[in-house]
Amino acid sequence: MKKQKGPPKQRAAIMKLPTTGRPTDVLDNLARFVSETIGQKSVAKFYIGRTGDLDSAISRHKCDNIVTLFKAEKIQNVIKVESSLIELLIEDDKCANGKQRSVKERSGKPASYVYLAIWYDLSAISR
């Protein structure tokens, strides 16, 4: 069996990402997906954010991976999903959001995505 190099594959096959819909309809599944993902030993740190420009988010965070979790046209829905996920996970030791609940979008584009930025502990992957 060939040993996989790099970070483990995300379990996005469980649900189609990014998901869409009303926050109340998608939050439970998103929370479960994020919890399973960040619970992996190989995940050193994570950040939950919102953006209108995924390329700038990747560049800004300098993370190993970004998973687009949610997409919506209404900013209120994006804010609701982002803030709910942060509130649920803010106390996790791996959470890089600090004690802030939400951050203003920096790209200048309307935020239409909620994402999970991930940094891996590469030493944990090879074990």
Order of alpha helices (4+ residues) and beta strands (2+ residues): alpha-beta-alpha-beta-alpha-beta-alpha
